[in-house]
Amino acid sequence: QSAVRVGALLTVVCLATTGLMARAADNPSAVVQQVVDAVVAVLAGKNLTADQKRDKIQDVMYAHFDFTTLSRLVLARNWKQLSAEQQQTFVEEFKRHLSMTYGKIVESYNNERAVVSGDRAETGGDWTVKTKIVRSGAPEILVDYRLRQEEGAWKAIDVIIEGVSLVANFRSQFQEIVSNQGPQKLIDLLREKNARGESMKTP
């Protein structure tokens, strides 16, 4: 379980960090490989404390994920049930929640590395980059990165780990909450989880 979470962490951080280097003219696969190498170096760095690594992960995620698109995809048809103010609040709380969730597992890193294994163009200009997390003495973890170009830079809009989509995973959870208790309950729950440092169920 911890190894899968490390794979998830590498995936999220690498996707987030992609925005640092990827411009319109770049090959997404080459960019992702450059970035995953850099991220592994950070995770393996002995001069950074766990808190410093979490802070770096948070800063990168905040700057380079397309959280508005991610929020729209997660809520799907329920997005329109939220007022403009609720939409803005949800994006902020969901952003905090993802950063907190994946930032907590820095300590699980155990010399994993990521290798690009393929890519493909998607409908509407998105791009999927396929990778595998290589672990010593354990099966590889397959990861797909879903990227979208925003103002000339590639940004993350989904992560698929061993066939499980981050968007689909949260959508399933949030759909039930919104359907049974309304959108404000979902926002309140996220806010409470964030305040307590607790995670929703994740891939």
N, CA and C of each residue as an Amber inpcrd file, in Angstrom:
protein
   609
   0.8290000  -1.2090000   0.0000000   0.0000000   0.0000000   0.0000000
   0.8590000   1.2540000   0.0000000   1.9100000   1.2710000   0.8430000
   2.7680000   2.4520000   0.8850000   3.4870000   2.6620000  -0.4380000
   3.8520000   1.5480000  -1.1020000   4.5370000   1.6670000  -2.3900000
   3.6260000   2.2830000  -3.4320000   2.3530000   1.8820000  -3.4300000
   1.3950000   2.4650000  -4.3640000   1.2270000   3.9490000  -4.0850000
   1.2170000   4.3160000  -2.7960000   1.0920000   5.7260000  -2.4640000
   2.3030000   6.5160000  -2.9140000   3.4960000   5.9130000  -2.8210000
   4.6790000   6.5860000  -3.3360000   4.5400000   6.8010000  -4.8330000
   4.0150000   5.7790000  -5.5380000   3.7760000   5.9340000  -6.9640000
   2.8340000   7.0790000  -7.2290000   1.7980000   7.1870000  -6.4020000
   0.8530000   8.2870000  -6.5520000   1.5330000   9.6190000  -6.3100000
   2.3740000   9.6720000  -5.2820000   3.0810000  10.9110000  -4.9890000
   3.9690000  11.3240000  -6.1440000   4.7560000  10.3790000  -6.6580000
   5.6190000  10.6920000  -7.7910000   4.8070000  11.2020000  -8.9600000
   3.6820000  10.5550000  -9.1980000   2.8330000  10.9470000 -10.3200000
   2.3210000  12.3620000 -10.1550000   1.7640000  12.6510000  -8.9870000
   1.1910000  13.9710000  -8.7620000   2.2550000  15.0490000  -8.8260000
   3.3780000  14.8010000  -8.1710000   4.4270000  15.8110000  -8.1710000
   4.9680000  16.0240000  -9.5770000   5.1640000  14.9310000 -10.3030000
   5.7090000  15.0560000 -11.6530000   4.7480000  15.7930000 -12.5590000
   3.4890000  15.4940000 -12.4310000   2.4950000  16.1900000 -13.2320000
   2.4880000  17.6670000 -12.8960000   2.5040000  17.9600000 -11.6160000
   2.4920000  19.3550000 -11.2070000   3.7220000  20.0800000 -11.7090000
   4.8750000  19.4300000 -11.5830000   6.1170000  20.0700000 -11.9410000
   6.2510000  20.2500000 -13.4370000   5.5110000  19.4750000 -14.2180000
   5.5930000  19.5860000 -15.6670000   5.3970000  21.0240000 -16.1240000
   4.5650000  21.7680000 -15.4190000   4.3210000  23.1470000 -15.8080000
   5.5540000  24.0250000 -15.7470000   6.5890000  23.5990000 -15.0040000
   7.7990000  24.3880000 -14.8990000   8.5850000  24.4100000 -16.2030000
   8.4930000  23.3330000 -16.9910000   9.3520000  23.1990000 -18.1570000
   8.5940000  23.1140000 -19.4750000   7.3670000  22.6090000 -19.4400000
   6.6900000  22.2780000 -20.6920000   6.1220000  23.5110000 -21.3590000
   6.5650000  23.7980000 -22.5390000   6.0240000  24.8690000 -23.3520000
   5.3740000  24.2550000 -24.5800000   4.7260000  25.0610000 -25.3680000
   3.9350000  24.5550000 -26.4810000   4.7490000  23.7230000 -27.4560000
   6.0040000  24.0800000 -27.6640000   6.8020000  23.4050000 -28.6840000
   7.4510000  22.1260000 -28.1690000   7.3980000  21.8490000 -26.8680000
   8.0880000  20.7080000 -26.2980000   7.3440000  19.4090000 -26.5370000
   8.1050000  18.3150000 -26.5770000   7.5380000  16.9820000 -26.6220000
   7.1290000  16.6030000 -25.2070000   5.8400000  16.3130000 -24.9560000
   5.4030000  16.0290000 -23.5910000   6.1670000  14.8910000 -22.9180000
   6.4910000  13.8430000 -23.6800000   7.2130000  12.7120000 -23.0930000
   8.6010000  13.1230000 -22.6170000   9.3000000  13.8830000 -23.4420000
  10.6410000  14.3290000 -23.0630000  10.5830000  15.2280000 -21.8320000
   9.5660000  16.0860000 -21.7830000   9.4110000  16.9880000 -20.6450000
   9.1410000  16.1950000 -19.3710000   8.2390000  15.2360000 -19.4640000
   7.9040000  14.4470000 -18.2800000   9.1220000  13.6870000 -17.7710000
   9.9050000  13.1030000 -18.6810000  11.0890000  12.3760000 -18.2420000
  12.0830000  13.2920000 -17.5390000  12.2850000  14.4890000 -18.0860000
  13.1730000  15.4520000 -17.4320000  12.6960000  15.7770000 -16.0240000
  11.3850000  15.9610000 -15.9210000  10.8240000  16.3890000 -14.6460000
  10.8540000  15.2700000 -13.6090000  10.4970000  14.0420000 -14.0150000
  10.4860000  12.9580000 -13.0340000  11.8860000  12.7110000 -12.4960000
  12.8850000  12.8580000 -13.3390000  14.2600000  12.7080000 -12.8700000
  14.5850000  13.7590000 -11.8090000  14.1360000  14.9930000 -12.0680000
  14.3960000  16.0700000 -11.1200000  13.6490000  15.8490000  -9.8050000
  12.4090000  15.3660000  -9.8990000  11.6070000  15.1530000  -8.7010000
  12.1860000  14.0420000  -7.8360000  12.6350000  12.9540000  -8.4710000
  13.2500000  11.8630000  -7.7140000  14.4700000  12.3810000  -6.9600000
  15.2140000  13.2700000  -7.6030000  16.3850000  13.8380000  -6.9410000
  15.9840000  14.6200000  -5.6920000  14.8480000  15.3310000  -5.7730000
  14.3700000  16.0730000  -4.6050000  13.9430000  15.1130000  -3.4970000
  13.1790000  14.0870000  -3.8580000  12.7010000  13.1340000  -2.8560000
  13.8470000  12.3940000  -2.1850000  14.9100000  12.1480000  -2.9390000
  16.0540000  11.4150000  -2.4010000  17.0490000  12.3300000  -1.7020000
  16.8350000  13.6350000  -1.8090000  17.7940000  14.5880000  -1.2520000
  17.9270000  14.4710000   0.2540000  19.1410000  14.4550000   0.7130000
  19.4080000  14.2990000   2.1450000  19.4970000  15.6340000   2.8690000
  19.4960000  16.7190000   2.1290000  19.6320000  18.0390000   2.7480000
  18.2930000  18.7190000   3.0030000  17.1930000  18.0430000   2.6530000
  15.8660000  18.5920000   2.8800000  15.1280000  17.7570000   3.9150000
  14.4710000  18.4250000   4.8400000  13.6400000  17.7130000   5.7970000
  12.3370000  17.3030000   5.1310000  11.5850000  16.4120000   5.7770000
  10.2960000  15.9950000   5.2360000   9.3620000  17.1870000   5.0780000
   9.3810000  18.1070000   6.0400000   8.5210000  19.2930000   5.9600000
   8.9170000  20.1770000   4.7780000  10.2100000  20.3100000   4.5500000
  10.6660000  21.1150000   3.4140000  10.2360000  20.4860000   2.0940000
  10.3140000  19.1580000   2.0150000   9.8770000  18.4730000   0.7980000
   8.3810000  18.6620000   0.5830000   7.6040000  18.5610000   1.6670000
   6.1570000  18.7730000   1.5420000   5.8600000  20.1930000   1.0910000
   6.5980000  21.1550000   1.6180000   6.3820000  22.5430000   1.2160000
   6.6720000  22.7350000  -0.2680000   7.7380000  22.0920000  -0.7530000
   8.0740000  22.2120000  -2.1630000   6.9890000  21.5780000  -3.0300000
   6.4880000  20.4220000  -2.5810000   5.4160000  19.7550000  -3.3180000
   4.1900000  20.6610000  -3.3870000   3.8350000  21.2710000  -2.2620000
   2.6660000  22.1470000  -2.2370000   2.8390000  23.3310000  -3.1680000
   4.0050000  23.9680000  -3.1140000   4.2440000  25.1280000  -3.9680000
   4.1270000  24.7610000  -5.4440000   4.7040000  23.6180000  -5.8060000
   4.6830000  23.1900000  -7.2020000   3.2660000  22.8560000  -7.6440000
   2.5340000  22.1230000  -6.8010000   1.1570000  21.7580000  -7.1460000
   0.2910000  22.9980000  -7.3190000   0.4160000  23.9370000  -6.3960000
  -0.4100000  25.1350000  -6.4700000  -0.1420000  25.9030000  -7.7630000
   1.1170000  25.9170000  -8.1970000   1.4770000  26.7100000  -9.3610000
   1.1710000  26.0250000 -10.6830000   1.1460000  24.6750000 -10.7030000
   1.1840000  23.9810000 -11.9850000   0.0990000  22.9350000 -12.2110000
  -0.8430000  22.8180000 -11.3230000  -2.0520000  22.0430000 -11.6040000
  -3.1370000  22.9880000 -12.0920000  -3.9490000  22.5250000 -13.0070000
  -5.1330000  23.2910000 -13.4180000  -6.2770000  22.8630000 -12.5030000
  -6.3470000  23.4710000 -11.3240000  -7.3020000  23.0440000 -10.3100000
  -8.7430000  23.3670000 -10.6810000  -8.9480000  24.4040000 -11.4640000
 -10.3180000  24.7170000 -11.8710000 -10.8530000  23.6400000 -12.8030000
 -10.0680000  23.2600000 -13.8120000 -10.4900000  22.1820000 -14.7050000
 -10.6250000  20.8770000 -13.9450000  -9.6710000  20.5920000 -13.0660000
  -9.7310000  19.3770000 -12.2580000 -11.0050000  19.3480000 -11.4210000
 -11.3680000  20.4720000 -10.8330000 -12.5780000  20.5450000 -10.0170000
 -13.8280000  20.3260000 -10.8580000 -13.8650000  20.9270000 -12.0370000
 -15.0030000  20.7360000 -12.9450000 -15.1440000  19.2700000 -13.3440000
 -14.0270000  18.6200000 -13.6390000 -14.0630000  17.2130000 -14.0350000
 -14.5170000  16.3320000 -12.8770000 -14.0490000  16.6450000 -11.6880000
 -14.4040000  15.8430000 -10.5100000 -15.8900000  15.9720000 -10.1870000
 -16.4120000  17.1840000 -10.2410000 -17.8220000  17.3960000  -9.8960000
 -18.7650000  17.0820000 -11.0510000 -18.2440000  17.0990000 -12.2820000
 -19.0520000  16.7770000 -13.4720000 -20.3310000  17.6170000 -13.4720000
 -21.4830000  16.9800000 -13.6330000 -22.7380000  17.7360000 -13.7280000
 -23.0810000  18.4750000 -12.4420000 -22.4910000  18.0520000 -11.3230000
 -22.7740000  18.7260000 -10.0540000 -22.1240000  20.1010000  -9.9670000
 -21.1700000  20.3880000 -10.8490000 -20.5030000  21.6860000 -10.8230000
 -21.5110000  22.8250000 -10.9260000 -22.5220000  22.6510000 -11.7620000
 -23.5070000  23.7120000 -11.9800000 -24.4570000  23.8820000 -10.8050000
 -24.4620000  22.9470000  -9.8700000 -25.2870000  23.0870000  -8.6720000
 -24.6730000  24.0640000  -7.6740000 -23.3880000  24.3540000  -7.8440000
 -22.6970000  25.2650000  -6.9400000 -22.8320000  26.6990000  -7.4380000
 -23.0210000  27.6190000  -6.5180000 -23.0010000  29.0310000  -6.8740000
 -21.5740000  29.4120000  -7.2470000 -21.4060000  30.5850000  -7.8270000
 -20.0650000  31.0440000  -8.2020000 -19.1480000  31.0840000  -6.9800000
 -19.6910000  31.5380000  -5.8470000 -18.8950000  31.5980000  -4.6210000
 -18.5360000  30.1970000  -4.1330000 -19.5000000  29.2690000  -4.2040000
 -19.2310000  27.9000000  -3.7920000 -18.1990000  27.2410000  -4.7080000
 -18.2820000  27.5280000  -6.0080000 -17.3000000  26.9670000  -6.9350000
 -15.8920000  27.4090000  -6.5690000 -15.7240000  28.6930000  -6.2950000
 -14.4120000  29.2130000  -5.9370000 -13.9090000  28.5820000  -4.6380000
 -14.8180000  28.4470000  -3.6570000 -14.4400000  27.8550000  -2.3760000
 -14.0700000  26.3880000  -2.5430000 -14.8410000  25.6740000  -3.3700000
 -14.5320000  24.2650000  -3.6000000 -13.1550000  24.0980000  -4.2230000
 -12.8490000  24.9080000  -5.2360000 -11.5440000  24.8060000  -5.8940000
 -10.4240000  24.9950000  -4.8740000 -10.5660000  25.9820000  -4.0050000
  -9.5210000  26.2550000  -3.0100000  -9.3910000  25.1100000  -2.0090000
 -10.5230000  24.5880000  -1.5130000 -10.4680000  23.5170000  -0.5300000
  -9.9810000  22.2050000  -1.1470000 -10.3680000  21.9470000  -2.3930000
  -9.9190000  20.7290000  -3.0700000  -8.4180000  20.8170000  -3.3550000
  -7.9610000  21.9960000  -3.7220000  -6.5390000  22.2260000  -3.9470000
  -5.7530000  21.9470000  -2.6720000  -6.2140000  22.4770000  -1.5710000
  -5.5600000  22.2440000  -0.2850000  -5.5800000  20.7570000   0.0660000
  -6.6980000  20.1060000  -0.2390000  -6.8430000  18.7020000   0.1400000
  -5.8780000  17.8080000  -0.6320000  -5.7610000  18.0290000  -1.9370000
  -4.8340000  17.2230000  -2.7300000  -3.3980000  17.4450000  -2.2760000
  -3.0430000  18.6900000  -2.0360000  -1.6910000  18.9970000  -1.5960000
  -1.3920000  18.3360000  -0.2570000  -2.3290000  18.4170000   0.6730000
  -2.1410000  17.8120000   1.9870000  -2.0580000  16.2950000   1.8910000
  -2.9460000  15.7030000   1.0860000  -3.0120000  14.2410000   0.9760000
  -1.7050000  13.6600000   0.4670000  -1.2040000  14.1980000  -0.6300000
  -0.0050000  13.6230000  -1.2220000   1.2730000  14.1160000  -0.5620000
   1.2150000  15.2770000   0.0650000   2.3840000  15.7720000   0.7780000
   2.7120000  14.9500000   2.0120000   1.7230000  14.2320000   2.5570000
   1.9320000  13.4520000   3.7790000   2.7450000  12.1890000   3.5550000
   2.9290000  11.7790000   2.3030000   3.5610000  10.4800000   2.0750000
   5.0000000  10.5990000   1.5780000   5.6070000  11.7540000   1.7940000
   6.9970000  11.9410000   1.4080000   7.8890000  10.8840000   2.0560000
   7.5960000  10.5650000   3.3260000   8.4420000   9.6370000   4.0650000
   8.4360000   8.2250000   3.4890000   7.4780000   7.9210000   2.6240000
   7.3690000   6.5680000   2.0690000   8.3150000   6.3240000   0.9020000
   8.9670000   7.3640000   0.4210000   9.8440000   7.1990000  -0.7340000
  10.9830000   6.2270000  -0.4150000  11.2360000   5.2790000  -1.3350000
  12.2630000   4.2600000  -1.1050000  13.0060000   3.9510000  -2.4080000
  13.6550000   4.9880000  -2.9420000  14.5050000   4.8390000  -4.1310000
  13.7370000   4.4530000  -5.3950000  12.4540000   4.7620000  -5.4750000
  11.7230000   4.5410000  -6.7200000  12.1920000   5.5270000  -7.7820000
  12.0160000   5.1290000  -9.0430000  12.2950000   6.0430000 -10.1400000
  11.2110000   5.8690000 -11.1970000  11.0250000   6.8900000 -12.0010000
   9.9640000   6.8740000 -13.0070000  10.5700000   6.8770000 -14.4070000
   9.9840000   6.0670000 -15.2930000  10.4610000   5.9420000 -16.6670000
   9.2900000   6.1190000 -17.6210000   9.4440000   6.9970000 -18.6060000
   8.4070000   7.1790000 -19.6210000   8.3820000   5.9650000 -20.5360000
   7.1800000   5.4210000 -20.7850000   7.0590000   4.2200000 -21.6130000
   6.2320000   4.4380000 -22.8790000   5.6790000   5.6290000 -23.0710000
   4.9000000   5.9050000 -24.2680000   4.0380000   7.1370000 -24.0830000
   3.3850000   7.5530000 -25.1650000   2.4790000   8.6940000 -25.0740000
   1.4800000   8.6380000 -26.2220000   0.4590000   9.4520000 -26.1060000
  -0.5280000   9.5270000 -27.1900000  -1.2850000  10.8420000 -27.0950000
  -1.6850000  11.3420000 -28.2570000  -2.5250000  12.5340000 -28.3140000
  -3.9560000  12.1490000 -27.9760000  -4.6710000  13.0450000 -27.3030000
  -6.0510000  12.8140000 -26.9250000  -6.9660000  13.8130000 -27.6240000
  -8.2460000  13.5420000 -27.5780000  -9.2310000  14.4430000 -28.1660000
  -9.1550000  15.8190000 -27.5100000  -9.2320000  16.8470000 -28.3320000
  -9.2720000  18.2000000 -27.8010000  -7.9160000  18.7920000 -27.4820000
  -6.8460000  18.1000000 -27.8600000  -5.5190000  18.6570000 -27.6420000
  -4.8230000  18.2050000 -26.3820000  -5.4920000  17.4210000 -25.5410000
  -4.8340000  16.8780000 -24.3640000  -3.7750000  15.8640000 -24.7870000
  -2.9220000  15.5020000 -23.8550000  -1.8740000  14.5290000 -24.1380000
  -1.7330000  13.5860000 -22.9540000  -1.6350000  12.2960000 -23.2310000
  -1.3840000  11.3100000 -22.1860000   0.0480000  10.8020000 -22.3170000
   0.7790000  10.8720000 -21.2170000   2.1290000  10.3230000 -21.1660000
   2.1040000   9.1280000 -20.2240000   2.5130000   7.9660000 -20.7350000
   2.4960000   6.7350000 -19.9600000   3.8680000   6.5330000 -19.3160000
   3.8540000   6.2020000 -18.0400000   5.1030000   5.9520000 -17.3480000
   4.9580000   4.7160000 -16.4720000   6.0780000   4.2880000 -15.9260000
   6.0630000   3.2220000 -14.9300000   7.0000000   3.6050000 -13.7940000
   6.5520000   3.3480000 -12.5650000   7.3700000   3.5690000 -11.3880000
   8.1360000   2.2820000 -11.1270000   9.4580000   2.3500000 -11.2120000
  10.3120000   1.1720000 -11.0750000  10.7560000   1.0530000  -9.6250000
  10.5110000  -0.1390000  -9.0340000  10.8530000  -0.3980000  -7.6380000
  11.7420000  -1.6260000  -7.5460000  12.6950000  -1.5880000  -6.6830000
  13.6070000  -2.7180000  -6.5060000  12.8820000  -3.8860000  -5.8490000
  12.8800000  -5.0540000  -6.5380000  12.3000000  -6.2580000  -5.9600000
  10.7930000  -6.2450000  -5.8520000  10.1220000  -5.3810000  -6.6060000
   8.6590000  -5.2870000  -6.5340000   8.1280000  -4.9670000  -7.9220000
   6.8480000  -5.2980000  -8.1860000   6.2620000  -5.0000000  -9.5060000
   6.2620000  -3.5040000  -9.7980000   6.3620000  -3.1660000 -11.0720000
   6.2800000  -1.7740000 -11.4820000   4.8650000  -1.2440000 -11.2780000
   4.7510000   0.0450000 -11.0660000   3.4570000   0.7130000 -10.9470000
   3.2350000   1.5120000 -12.2280000   2.1520000   1.2190000 -12.9350000
   1.8660000   1.9000000 -14.1970000   1.0800000   3.1850000 -13.9310000
   1.5330000   4.2530000 -14.5440000   0.9370000   5.5620000 -14.3170000
   0.7410000   6.2820000 -15.6470000  -0.4360000   6.8530000 -15.8500000
  -0.6980000   7.7110000 -17.0000000  -0.8540000   9.1510000 -16.5180000
  -0.2320000  10.0650000 -17.2350000  -0.3640000  11.4850000 -16.9480000
  -1.2870000  12.0890000 -18.0000000  -2.2930000  12.7820000 -17.5780000
  -3.1660000  13.5110000 -18.5110000  -2.8030000  14.9890000 -18.4310000
  -2.3060000  15.5290000 -19.5240000  -1.8390000  16.9090000 -19.5590000
  -2.7040000  17.7420000 -20.4920000  -2.8140000  19.0160000 -20.1550000
  -3.5320000  19.9600000 -21.0130000  -2.7150000  21.2340000 -21.1180000
  -2.6840000  21.8090000 -22.3010000  -1.8910000  23.0120000 -22.5220000
  -2.6720000  24.2320000 -22.0750000  -2.0590000  25.0260000 -21.2060000
  -2.6610000  26.2660000 -20.7080000  -1.6790000  27.4050000 -20.9360000
  -2.0260000  28.3170000 -21.8370000  -1.1910000  29.4780000 -22.1340000
   0.2360000  29.0500000 -22.4460000   0.3750000  28.0260000 -23.2530000
   1.6860000  27.5870000 -23.6940000   2.4050000  26.6400000 -22.7690000
   1.8010000  26.3020000 -21.6220000   2.4240000  25.3860000 -20.6710000
   1.5120000  24.1810000 -20.4460000   2.1180000  23.0200000 -20.2530000
   1.3340000  21.8250000 -19.9480000   0.9990000  21.7850000 -18.4650000
  -0.2850000  21.5450000 -18.1570000  -0.7080000  21.4450000 -16.7570000
  -1.4910000  20.1560000 -16.5410000  -1.4720000  19.6830000 -15.3160000
  -2.1030000  18.4170000 -14.9770000  -3.6080000  18.5670000 -14.8050000
  -4.3580000  17.6240000 -15.3940000  -5.8030000  17.6050000 -15.1780000
  -6.2940000  16.2330000 -14.7110000  -5.4360000  15.2380000 -14.7120000
  -5.8050000  13.9260000 -14.1570000  -4.5580000  13.0690000 -14.0090000
  -4.6530000  12.0900000 -13.1160000  -3.6110000  11.1080000 -12.8650000
  -4.2730000   9.7410000 -12.8360000  -3.7550000   8.7920000 -13.5890000
  -4.3310000   7.4460000 -13.6200000  -3.2700000   6.4660000 -13.1350000
  -3.4760000   5.8790000 -11.9730000  -2.5140000   4.9830000 -11.3480000
  -3.0590000   3.5670000 -11.3840000  -2.3690000   2.6820000 -12.1160000
  -2.8130000   1.3010000 -12.2600000  -4.2780000   1.2470000 -12.7020000
  -4.6290000   2.1050000 -13.6400000  -5.9700000   2.1220000 -14.1950000
  -6.9970000   2.8830000 -13.3780000  -6.6060000   3.4300000 -12.2190000
  -7.5370000   4.1690000 -11.3600000  -7.2990000   5.6600000 -11.5300000
  -8.3000000   6.3560000 -12.0370000  -8.2100000   7.7910000 -12.2710000
  -8.4610000   8.5680000 -10.9870000  -7.6030000   9.5470000 -10.7210000
  -7.8260000  10.4190000  -9.5770000  -9.1580000  11.1360000  -9.7140000
  -9.4490000  11.6300000 -10.9170000 -10.7140000  12.3280000 -11.1520000
 -11.8970000  11.4060000 -10.9010000 -11.8660000  10.2050000 -11.4600000
 -12.9780000   9.2800000 -11.3010000 -13.1410000   8.8500000  -9.8470000
 -12.0290000   8.6750000  -9.1560000 -12.0730000   8.2570000  -7.7570000
 -12.7870000   9.2890000  -6.8890000 -12.3780000  10.5490000  -7.0290000
 -13.0140000  11.6030000  -6.2440000 -14.4380000  11.8660000  -6.7230000
 -14.6830000  11.7450000  -8.0250000 -16.0180000  11.9770000  -8.5500000
 -17.0210000  11.0110000  -7.9060000 -16.6230000   9.7540000  -7.7760000
 -17.5010000   8.7560000  -7.1750000 -17.8450000   9.1180000  -5.7320000
 -16.8440000   9.5420000  -4.9790000 -17.0770000   9.9240000  -3.5820000
 -17.9480000  11.1720000  -3.4770000 -17.6180000  12.1830000  -4.2630000
 -18.2930000  13.4660000  -4.1510000 -19.7160000  13.4080000  -4.6910000
 -19.9510000  12.5770000  -5.7090000 -21.2910000  12.4240000  -6.2670000
 -22.2650000  11.9820000  -5.1850000 -21.8530000  11.0120000  -4.3980000
 -22.7350000  10.4940000  -3.3360000 -23.0450000  11.5630000  -2.2990000
 -22.0180000  12.3310000  -1.9190000 -22.2120000  13.3670000  -0.9100000
 -23.1350000  14.4690000  -1.4250000 -22.8890000  14.9390000  -2.6360000
 -23.7030000  16.0210000  -3.2000000 -25.1400000  15.5510000  -3.4100000
 -25.3130000  14.3280000  -3.9090000 -26.6570000  13.8110000  -4.1740000
 -27.4700000  13.6640000  -2.8950000 -26.8130000  13.2170000  -1.8210000
 -27.5310000  12.9370000  -0.5790000 -27.6330000  14.1310000   0.3600000
 -26.6200000  15.0120000   0.3220000 -26.5780000  16.0730000   1.3290000
 -26.3600000  17.4750000   0.7680000 -26.1380000  17.5670000  -0.5280000
 -26.0040000  18.8760000  -1.1400000 -24.5580000  19.3380000  -1.2620000
 -24.3040000  20.3100000  -2.1470000 -22.9310000  20.7640000  -2.4140000
 -22.2540000  21.4330000  -1.2220000 -23.0270000  22.1570000  -0.4050000
 -22.4040000  22.8350000   0.7340000 -21.8470000  21.8280000   1.7290000
 -22.5150000  20.6810000   1.8670000 -22.0160000  19.6430000   2.7650000
 -20.6500000  19.1390000   2.2980000 -20.4760000  18.9990000   0.9930000
 -19.1910000  18.5550000   0.4500000 -18.0970000  19.5740000   0.7700000
 -18.3930000  20.8420000   0.5710000 -17.4140000  21.8870000   0.8660000
 -17.0600000  21.8850000   2.3470000 -18.0770000  21.7730000   3.1980000
 -17.8410000  21.7470000   4.6430000 -17.0050000  20.5410000   5.0420000
 -17.2750000  19.3980000   4.4340000 -16.5220000  18.1800000   4.7430000
 -15.0580000  18.3200000   4.3450000 -14.8150000  18.8670000   3.1510000
 -13.4390000  19.0900000   2.7150000 -12.7190000  20.0440000   3.6650000
 -13.3980000  21.1010000   4.0520000 -12.8000000  22.0800000   4.9680000
 -12.4500000  21.4250000   6.3010000 -13.3580000  20.5850000   6.8120000
 -13.1090000  19.8880000   8.0790000 -11.9410000  18.9170000   7.9640000
 -11.8950000  18.1650000   6.8630000 -10.8030000  17.2160000   6.6460000
  -9.4680000  17.9520000   6.5730000  -9.4570000  19.0660000   5.8710000
  -8.2280000  19.8370000   5.7360000  -7.7660000  20.3680000   7.0910000
  -8.6950000  20.8560000   7.8930000  -8.3470000  21.4090000   9.1970000
  -7.7690000  20.3430000  10.1170000  -8.2590000  19.1090000   9.9800000
  -7.7790000  18.0120000  10.8270000  -6.6030000  17.2610000  10.2120000
  -6.2370000  17.6130000   8.9890000  -5.1490000  16.9020000   8.3260000
  -5.5180000  15.4920000   7.9270000  -6.8060000  15.2560000   7.6750000
  -7.2900000  13.9310000   7.3030000  -7.5600000  13.8740000   5.8030000
  -7.3680000  12.6820000   5.2350000  -7.5440000  12.5090000   3.8000000
  -8.8510000  11.8280000   3.4850000  -9.4250000  12.2000000   2.3470000
 -10.4920000  11.4040000   1.7710000  -9.8430000  10.1390000   1.2130000
 -10.6400000   9.1850000   0.8370000 -10.1110000   7.9770000   0.2040000
  -9.4670000   8.3560000  -1.1250000  -8.2290000   7.8610000  -1.3770000
  -7.5040000   8.1860000  -2.5950000  -7.0250000   6.9200000  -3.2820000
  -6.6770000   7.0130000  -4.5930000  -6.1990000   5.8320000  -5.3080000
  -4.9270000   5.2760000  -4.6980000
